[in-house]
Amino acid sequence: MAVYKIIEIGEPVLREKARPVPKINSNIIKLLDNMADTMYNARGVGLAAPQVGVSKRVIIVDTGEGLYELINPEIVRKEGLDTDTEGCLSVPGVSGEVQRAARVVIKGLNREGKEVCYEGEGMLARAFQHEFDHLEGILFVDKAQNLTRN
Ligand code: NI
């Protein structure tokens, strides 16, 4: 088990547009494994590579229905709107209300390099969008209303 340090708001890497992964190699597999350890250790429901200081387009999500791993993800469909409370491991102690699509379809590559496509609604859809935003240098506090310090 290897737990990375989680980068917090204020560090430039969180504001960069993350770079696509050109080739899935053992470093990317290790990154995915260690990101999962880091997310579960911090009791998060999602994590993006920039949050561990790696500016690559890699995200993971687990809202309680299993681990999703996506390399070079793209959100290919968004439907409906939903507003709910969010937080972020990179913005500790803060939560706020964020409006997002209620349902999304996201595609990308899995660790074997195969194209995968997932449909999510509710918390899963929210987590996919939140983590995808990290790859664009966007944090939930940029979009949130009624930010509160817990
Ligand atoms: Ni986050």
Boltz pocket constraint, residues with backbone or C-beta under 6 A from the ligand:
constraints:
  - pocket:
      binder: B
      contacts: [[A, 46], [A, 87], [A, 88], [A, 89], [A, 90], [A, 130], [A, 131], [A, 134]]
      max_distance: 6.0
